[in-house]
Amino acid sequence: MKKLLINAALLMLLVGTFSSCKKKLEDNYLNPELTADGSLGKLFSGMFMNKRIHPSYWDYYTFIMPTTAAFSQLSSLSPGNQMYVPNTSYTEGRWTDFYNGSLGTDYNYSGPGILNNYREMQLSIGSLTPTEQQQQKAYLKCAQVLVYDQASQMIDLWGDIPFTKASSLNTADRTVKPAPFDDAAALYDTLITGLKELNTYFDTATLAPTTASGLAKADLMYFGDLSKWQRYANSLRLRLLMRISNVSESKAQTEITAMLADAATYPLIEDNSQNALFKMSPTAVRSDLYDVFRDFGYAPAYLMDTLMVQNSDPRTAVYWDADANNGYKGVPYNVTSTEYGAGGFATYDSATFYYNNNIPDVIFTASEVSFLKAEAGERWGVGSAQSSYENAIYQSVAFYYGINQSKIARDNPPTKWDTLHVPSSATIAAFLLKTPIAYSGTSTEKLAKIYTQKWVHFGILETGQAWAELRRTDYPVLQFATSSNGNASAPPVRLLYPSTETLYNTVNYNAVAAKDKRDTKIFWDVK
């Protein structure tokens, strides 16, 4: 449990590290002053420096590409005996970063822990007077949305996780208390309920001028706009409700129907200007992912060839670079080692991905909300499923071209890029009429199109969500090569717990040990 529960001295070092980070970071992000207000602000700001939130080289190289991207077939995978066996030290790093984080000022490799920062915020605000608590509550509430989002992602990867009693050293008695694992389904319910309460808070909150000013500096995503945090919280709640809809359909249907029928009470992320994105600074926390796309850059054939190129998907040019000799040729799912090594495959677009230091962290987008609405419409008759589906694709096209057009090139980009123009409405409308895309067919066929196009939209920037939805819906229908490893011939359906839990949290781990298998499905995965 030593790695799960960071000690108080290390927490102070984390806070100090962020507070005294490079001048260029302070210049870009206007860190709050060293006051009670500022300490809450710095802890909140520090969450964005966690390398699992902003696009970091380490997260992409060691975790996203070989794990969630590979297992959802959004990146190609070099064939081999260990191709479906996640590196346990790297998956442990993902686990540890949620709780502890790591020391250092290079945010490609380091950053404060998400849950520890939040617990420290809870402790800090508890020491204030009731009046001060009311004034500073906004910091805690915004942080709570981020924590709930990350906690749900941890559940989607592992199932039961320590949460309610985790990070005990960041509570009042500063005592190590091994944390039990919360039941995944029960914890999902807690998050869903908490997000509804957060909606009420954001809807009624008024900020004193000093708090509004401090939050605007500390909030590195929405810059203190609580109306956007409200939209993000509600959109996250919509995602989680839909995630459980195959196991708790009545609850999901009732709650989602109520949300979608009352947009004034439950505002959602409706357009790309409201997206939850942590946008990079080219001088401080650059999303320098060149080496990632250089080493994991081949396009998977089903996504590129079958879905995008064959259907003239308007996102093709902004997503892929054709190979000089073979054009838009992707890596087949059953590629041999010799074929993979020979290369000649298309790659991720150089301007949008390879050389772009301004790739944002994609936390939540309007397109995902529209796909969720489309699913609700098709399954339960809420709103217009077709309208929401088609709107989601329009939003997705605009989103990816927006990343391309806001690119900030790294130091040694190609000398010239072709100018990519945003596809016209007529071009997108023509795409929507193509048989594999058009909103037609049986209800099952329509849902398959919703799920598949949402998977396309998630792409390489939201592979965690793509892997979760692939397991929940079983769409798109993908073929995976069979590995010669008898214990791991296909991708797992969950990650194994880190060895530190078995060593330092033994009693609590033993309570969930029977579930700790690569083929134990997450509770919402019932298809």
C-alpha positions in Angstrom: 0.0 0.0 0.0 3.0 2.2 0.3 2.8 3.2 -3.4 -1.0 3.7 -3.2 -0.9 6.1 -0.2 1.7 8.8 -0.7 3.2 10.2 2.4 2.7 13.7 3.6 6.2 14.8 2.8 5.9 13.7 -0.7 2.6 15.4 -1.2 4.2 18.7 0.0 7.0 18.1 -2.5 4.4 17.6 -5.2 2.7 20.9 -4.3 6.0 22.7 -4.1 7.1 21.2 -7.4 4.1 22.5 -9.2 4.2 25.9 -7.4 7.8 26.5 -8.3 7.9 25.0 -11.7 9.6 26.5 -14.7 9.0 30.2 -15.3 7.7 29.5 -18.7 4.9 27.4 -17.2 4.0 30.2 -14.8 4.0 32.7 -17.6 1.6 30.6 -19.6 -0.7 29.6 -16.9 -0.7 32.5 -14.4 -0.5 30.4 -11.3 -2.5 31.7 -8.4 -0.9 33.7 -5.6 0.3 31.9 -2.4 -2.8 32.4 -0.4 -5.4 29.9 1.0 -7.3 30.5 -2.3 -4.0 29.9 -4.2 -3.1 26.6 -2.5 -6.5 25.2 -3.5 -6.0 26.6 -7.0 -2.5 25.1 -7.3 -3.7 21.7 -6.2 -6.5 22.0 -8.8 -4.1 23.2 -11.5 -1.8 20.4 -10.6 -4.3 17.8 -11.7 -3.9 18.9 -15.3 -0.2 18.3 -15.0 -0.8 14.6 -14.4 0.6 12.8 -17.4 -2.5 10.7 -17.8 -4.6 13.8 -18.3 -2.5 15.9 -20.7 -1.1 14.1 -23.8 2.3 13.0 -22.6 4.9 11.0 -24.5 5.1 8.5 -21.6 1.4 7.8 -21.5 1.0 7.3 -25.2 4.2 5.3 -25.7 4.0 2.9 -22.7 0.2 2.6 -22.2 -2.1 4.0 -24.8 -0.6 2.7 -28.0 0.3 -0.9 -26.9 -2.7 -1.3 -24.7 -6.0 0.6 -25.1 -5.3 1.6 -28.7 -4.1 -1.8 -29.7 -6.9 -3.7 -27.9 -9.5 -1.5 -29.7 -7.6 -1.7 -33.0 -7.1 2.0 -33.3 -3.4 1.4 -33.8 -1.6 -1.4 -35.5 0.1 -4.0 -33.4 3.3 -5.8 -34.3 2.6 -9.5 -34.2 4.3 -11.6 -31.6 3.9 -14.0 -28.7 3.4 -11.1 -26.2 1.2 -8.9 -28.4 -1.8 -9.2 -26.0 0.1 -9.2 -22.8 0.3 -5.7 -21.3 3.6 -4.7 -19.7 2.8 -4.9 -16.0 5.2 -2.2 -15.0 3.5 0.2 -17.4 0.0 -0.7 -16.4 1.1 -0.2 -12.8 2.3 3.2 -13.7 -1.2 4.1 -15.0 -2.6 2.9 -11.6 -0.1 4.8 -9.5 -0.6 8.0 -11.4 -4.2 8.1 -10.5 -3.3 7.9 -6.8 0.2 9.2 -6.2 1.6 10.8 -9.3 5.3 11.2 -9.5 7.9 13.8 -8.8 9.6 16.0 -11.4 9.1 19.0 -13.6 9.1 17.2 -17.0 5.4 16.6 -17.4 6.0 14.0 -20.1 7.1 11.8 -17.3 5.9 13.3 -14.0 3.0 15.1 -12.3 0.9 15.2 -9.1 -1.5 12.4 -8.3 -5.1 13.0 -9.2 -6.8 11.5 -6.2 -4.2 12.7 -3.7 -4.5 16.2 -4.9 -8.2 16.0 -4.5 -8.0 14.6 -1.0 -5.5 17.3 -0.1 -8.0 19.9 -1.4 -10.7 18.4 0.8 -8.4 18.6 3.8 -7.4 22.2 3.0 -10.9 23.5 2.6 -11.9 21.7 5.8 -9.5 24.0 7.7 -11.3 27.2 6.5 -14.1 29.0 8.2 -17.6 28.2 7.0 -17.7 31.4 5.1 -14.4 30.7 3.4 -15.4 27.2 2.6 -18.5 28.5 0.8 -16.4 31.0 -1.1 -13.7 28.4 -2.1 -16.0 25.4 -2.8 -15.9 26.0 -6.6 -12.3 24.7 -6.7 -13.3 21.5 -5.0 -16.4 21.0 -7.2 -14.5 21.4 -10.5 -11.8 19.1 -9.2 -14.5 16.6 -8.3 -15.7 16.3 -11.9 -12.1 15.5 -13.0 -11.7 12.9 -10.2 -15.0 11.2 -11.1 -14.0 11.1 -14.7 -10.7 9.5 -13.9 -12.1 7.1 -11.4 -14.7 5.9 -13.9 -11.8 5.3 -16.3 -10.0 3.3 -13.7 -13.0 1.1 -13.2 -13.3 0.6 -16.9 -9.7 -0.7 -16.9 -9.7 -2.8 -13.7 -13.1 -3.2 -12.3 -13.2 -2.8 -8.4 -10.7 -0.2 -7.3 -9.8 1.5 -3.9 -11.5 4.8 -3.9 -13.7 5.8 -0.9 -11.0 5.2 1.7 -8.0 5.6 -0.6 -5.3 8.3 -0.1 -5.7 8.2 3.7 -2.4 10.1 4.3 -4.2 13.1 2.7 -6.8 13.2 5.4 -6.8 14.8 8.8 -4.9 12.2 10.8 -2.2 11.6 8.2 -2.2 7.9 8.9 -1.6 5.0 6.5 -4.8 2.9 6.3 -4.8 0.2 3.7 -7.8 0.9 1.5 -10.4 -1.7 0.6 -11.6 -2.1 -3.0 -14.9 -0.5 -3.8 -17.4 -2.6 -5.7 -17.2 -1.3 -9.3 -21.0 -1.2 -9.9 -21.7 0.5 -6.5 -18.9 3.0 -7.2 -20.4 3.8 -10.6 -23.7 4.5 -8.9 -21.9 6.8 -6.5 -20.3 8.7 -9.3 -23.6 9.0 -11.2 -25.4 10.4 -8.1 -22.5 12.7 -7.3 -22.5 14.2 -10.8 -26.3 14.9 -10.5 -25.5 16.8 -7.3 -22.7 18.7 -9.0 -25.2 19.8 -11.7 -27.3 21.4 -9.0 -24.2 23.1 -7.5 -23.0 24.6 -10.8 -26.5 25.7 -11.6 -26.9 27.8 -8.5 -23.3 28.7 -7.6 -22.3 32.4 -7.4 -18.6 33.3 -6.9 -17.2 36.3 -5.0 -14.9 38.4 -7.3 -11.7 37.2 -5.7 -12.8 33.6 -6.1 -13.8 34.1 -9.7 -10.4 35.7 -10.4 -8.5 33.0 -8.7 -10.5 30.2 -10.4 -10.0 31.8 -13.8 -6.2 31.4 -13.3 -6.2 28.0 -11.7 -8.7 26.4 -14.1 -6.5 25.3 -17.0 -9.4 24.1 -19.1 -12.5 26.3 -18.8 -10.8 29.3 -17.0 -13.4 29.5 -14.3 -16.6 29.2 -16.5 -18.8 27.1 -14.2 -21.5 26.8 -16.9 -19.0 24.7 -19.0 -18.1 22.6 -16.0 -21.8 22.0 -15.6 -22.1 20.8 -19.2 -19.0 18.6 -18.7 -20.4 17.0 -15.5 -23.8 16.3 -17.1 -22.1 14.9 -20.3 -20.0 12.6 -18.1 -23.1 11.5 -16.2 -24.8 10.7 -19.6 -21.7 8.6 -20.6 -21.8 6.6 -17.3 -25.5 6.0 -17.5 -25.2 4.7 -21.0 -22.2 2.6 -20.0 -24.4 0.7 -17.5 -27.5 0.6 -19.8 -27.1 -3.1 -20.7 -27.0 -4.2 -17.1 -29.3 -1.6 -15.5 -31.4 -0.5 -18.5 -34.4 0.7 -16.5 -32.3 3.1 -14.4 -30.3 4.3 -17.4 -33.4 4.9 -19.5 -35.2 6.7 -16.8 -32.3 9.0 -15.9 -31.2 9.7 -19.5 -34.7 10.4 -20.6 -35.1 12.9 -17.8 -31.9 14.6 -18.8 -32.6 14.8 -22.5 -36.1 16.0 -21.9 -34.9 19.0 -19.8 -32.0 20.6 -21.5 -32.4 23.8 -19.3 -31.9 21.8 -16.1 -29.3 19.4 -17.6 -27.2 21.3 -20.2 -24.7 19.2 -22.1 -21.7 19.8 -24.3 -23.6 20.7 -27.5 -20.9 22.1 -29.8 -17.2 22.1 -30.2 -16.8 25.4 -28.5 -17.9 23.7 -25.2 -15.6 20.6 -25.5 -13.7 19.6 -22.4 -10.1 20.0 -23.8 -6.9 20.8 -22.0 -5.1 22.8 -24.7 -1.3 22.6 -24.8 1.2 25.3 -24.5 4.1 25.0 -26.9 6.6 26.3 -24.4 5.6 24.4 -21.3 3.5 21.3 -21.7 3.9 20.5 -25.3 2.2 17.4 -26.6 5.4 16.3 -28.3 4.3 12.9 -29.6 6.5 12.6 -32.6 8.4 9.6 -31.3 5.1 7.9 -30.4 3.7 8.2 -33.9 7.1 7.4 -35.4 7.2 4.0 -33.7 3.5 3.2 -33.5 2.4 5.2 -36.6 1.0 2.6 -39.0 -2.7 2.8 -39.8 -4.9 -0.2 -39.0 -6.5 -1.5 -42.1 -10.1 -1.8 -40.9 -10.4 1.7 -39.6 -8.6 3.4 -42.5 -9.2 1.2 -45.6 -12.6 -0.4 -44.9 -14.4 2.4 -43.0 -12.8 5.6 -44.1 -11.1 5.3 -47.5 -13.7 3.1 -49.1 -16.5 5.4 -48.0 -14.7 8.7 -48.8 -14.8 9.7 -45.2 -14.2 13.4 -45.1 -11.8 12.9 -42.1 -9.5 10.7 -44.1 -7.1 13.4 -45.2 -6.8 15.0 -41.8 -6.3 11.7 -40.1 -3.9 9.8 -42.5 -0.9 10.3 -44.7 -0.7 7.9 -47.6 2.4 5.9 -48.1 4.5 7.3 -51.0 4.5 3.9 -52.8 1.4 2.1 -51.7 -1.1 5.0 -51.0 -3.7 4.4 -48.3 -2.7 0.9 -47.3 -3.3 -0.1 -43.7 -1.9 -2.9 -41.6 -4.2 -6.0 -41.9 -5.2 -7.5 -38.5 -3.4 -10.8 -39.5 -0.2 -9.2 -40.8 2.9 -11.3 -40.5 6.1 -10.1 -38.7 7.9 -10.0 -42.1 5.2 -7.9 -43.7 5.0 -5.6 -40.7 8.7 -5.1 -40.7 8.8 -4.3 -44.4 6.5 -1.3 -43.9 5.0 0.5 -46.8 1.8 1.4 -44.8 0.0 4.6 -44.4 0.6 6.6 -41.2 -1.2 9.1 -39.0 -1.3 12.6 -40.6 2.0 14.4 -40.1 0.5 17.9 -39.5 -2.4 16.8 -37.3 -0.4 14.3 -35.2 3.3 13.6 -35.9 4.7 17.1 -35.8 1.9 18.9 -33.8 2.9 20.2 -30.4 -0.6 21.4 -29.9 -2.6 18.2 -29.7 -5.1 18.8 -26.9 -6.0 16.4 -24.2 -9.5 15.3 -25.3 -11.6 14.8 -22.2 -15.1 15.1 -23.7 -16.5 16.3 -27.0 -19.8 17.4 -28.4 -19.7 14.6 -31.0 -19.7 11.9 -28.2 -22.7 13.6 -26.6 -24.5 13.5 -30.0 -23.7 9.8 -30.4 -25.1 9.1 -26.9 -28.2 11.0 -27.8 -28.5 9.0 -31.0 -28.3 5.7 -29.0 -30.9 6.9 -26.6 -33.1 7.9 -29.5 -32.8 4.6 -31.2 -33.2 2.4 -28.1 -35.9 4.4 -26.2 -37.4 6.9 -28.7 -35.9 10.0 -27.0 -35.5 12.7 -29.6 -34.4 12.2 -33.1 -31.8 9.4 -33.4 -31.0 10.2 -37.0 -30.5 13.9 -36.4 -28.2 13.2 -33.5 -26.2 10.6 -35.4 -25.7 12.9 -38.4 -24.9 15.9 -36.2 -22.3 13.8 -34.4 -20.5 13.2 -37.6 -20.6 16.8 -38.6 -19.1 17.7 -35.2 -16.4 15.0 -35.5 -15.3 16.3 -38.9 -15.1 19.9 -37.6 -13.3 18.7 -34.5 -10.4 16.9 -36.3 -9.9 19.7 -38.8 -9.8 22.1 -35.9 -6.9 20.2 -34.4 -5.1 20.4 -37.8 -5.7 24.1 -38.2 -4.5 24.9 -34.7 -1.3 22.9 -35.1 1.9 24.3 -33.7 4.8 22.5 -35.4 7.7 21.0 -33.5 11.2 22.1 -34.2 11.9 20.0 -37.3 8.7 19.6 -39.3 8.6 18.9 -43.0 9.2 22.0 -45.1 5.7 22.1 -46.4 2.3 20.8 -45.7 -0.6 20.8 -48.1 -3.3 23.1 -46.9 -6.3 21.1 -45.7 -9.6 22.8 -46.2 -12.6 21.9 -43.9 -14.9 19.7 -46.0 -18.1 21.5 -47.1 -21.5 20.6 -45.8 -22.3 19.1 -49.2 -19.3 16.8 -48.9 -20.3 15.6 -45.5 -23.9 15.2 -46.6 -22.8 13.0 -49.5 -20.8 10.8 -47.0 -23.9 10.4 -44.9 -25.8 9.0 -47.9 -23.4 6.1 -48.5 -24.9 2.8 -47.7 -22.5 1.7 -44.9 -23.0 5.2 -43.2 -26.6 6.2 -44.0 -29.0 6.0 -41.1 -31.0 3.1 -42.5 -31.8 -0.5 -41.9 -33.0 -2.4 -38.8 -32.7 -1.0 -35.3 -29.8 -3.3 -34.7 -28.1 -2.1 -37.9 -28.7 1.5 -37.0 -27.2 1.0 -33.5 -24.2 -0.7 -35.1 -23.6 2.4 -37.2 -23.9 4.7 -34.2 -21.4 2.5 -32.2 -19.0 2.2 -35.1 -18.9 5.9 -36.0 -18.4 6.8 -32.3 -15.4 4.4 -32.3 -14.1 6.2 -35.4 -14.6 9.6 -33.7 -12.7 8.5 -30.6 -9.8 7.4 -32.7 -6.3 7.7 -31.4 -7.1 10.5 -29.0 -9.7 8.7 -26.8 -8.7 5.1 -27.0 -9.7 4.4 -23.4 -13.3 5.3 -24.2 -13.1 3.3 -27.5 -11.9 0.2 -25.7 -14.7 0.5 -23.1 -17.4 1.0 -25.7 -16.0 -1.8 -27.9 -16.4 -4.2 -24.9 -19.8 -2.8 -24.0 -21.4 -2.9 -27.4 -19.3 -5.4 -29.3 -19.1 -2.9 -32.2 -17.4 -2.5 -34.5 -17.1 -6.2 -35.3 -13.3 -6.6 -35.4 -11.0 -9.5 -36.2 -7.9 -10.0 -34.2 -5.0 -12.3 -35.0 -4.6 -15.3 -32.7 -1.4 -15.1 -30.8 0.7 -18.2 -30.2 0.6 -17.5 -26.5 -1.8 -20.0 -25.1 -2.5 -17.9 -22.0 -3.1 -14.7 -24.0 -4.3 -15.6 -27.5 -6.6 -12.6 -27.8 -6.8 -9.2 -26.2 -7.9 -9.2 -22.5 -11.2 -7.7 -21.3 -9.6 -6.0 -18.3 -6.1 -5.3 -16.8 -4.6 -7.2 -14.0 -4.0 -5.4 -10.7 -0.5 -4.1 -10.0 1.9 -6.3 -7.9 2.1 -3.5 -5.3 -1.5 -4.2 -4.4 -0.7 -7.9 -3.7 2.4 -6.9 -1.7 1.3 -3.9 0.3 -2.5 -4.2 0.4 -2.7 -7.9 0.7 -5.8 -8.3 2.9 -7.9 -6.0 0.7 -6.5 -7.5 -2.5 -7.4 -11.0 -1.3 -11.0 -9.9 -1.2 -11.0 -9.3 -4.9 -8.3 -11.8 -6.0 -10.8 -14.1 -7.5 -11.7 -11.4 -10.0 -8.2 -10.6 -10.9 -8.1 -12.5 -14.2 -7.7 -11.1 -17.7 -11.0 -12.6 -18.8 -13.1 -11.3 -15.9 -15.5 -8.8 -17.5 -16.2 -5.4 -16.1 -19.6 -5.3 -14.6 -21.2 -3.4 -17.5 -19.8 -5.8 -20.1 -22.7 -8.3 -20.3 -22.9 -8.9 -24.1 
